[in-house]
Amino acid sequence: MTETSTANPAHDFIAKTVAENPVVLFMKGVPEQPRCGFSALVVQILDHLGADFIGVDVLQDDSLRDGIKTFTDWPTIPQLYVKGEFVGGADIVREMFQSGELKPLMIEQGVLAA
């Protein structure tokens, strides 16, 4: 098989988006109007921390909705990326926030002021 026949346009879009933006949340809905409770929870946490982030609505495109799950081999949405690295879904982000791990991670990555 050639590389072009195995290329996944959704994976290309995801890779480009996480490479070009320091903090990305692939979510259901948009930050101003989340369309599921888990996405709303992560938006609230990021807003509480004062993090600048972009939200990508996976409900706008089925290939993106499926692609984000295979991109990280993570079955759920939302998915948070910081500096190109997958951090986790809603449960992991919530646990990291509650334990005090998320803010230092974001400061260390230079996406949040100390």
Secondary structure, DSSP 8 states (H G I E B T S, - for coil): --HHHH--HHHHHHHHHHHH-SEEEEESEETTEESSHHHHHHHHHHHHHT---EEEEGGG-HHHHHHHHHHHT--SS-EEEETTEEEE-HHHHHHHHHHT-HHHHHHHTTSS--
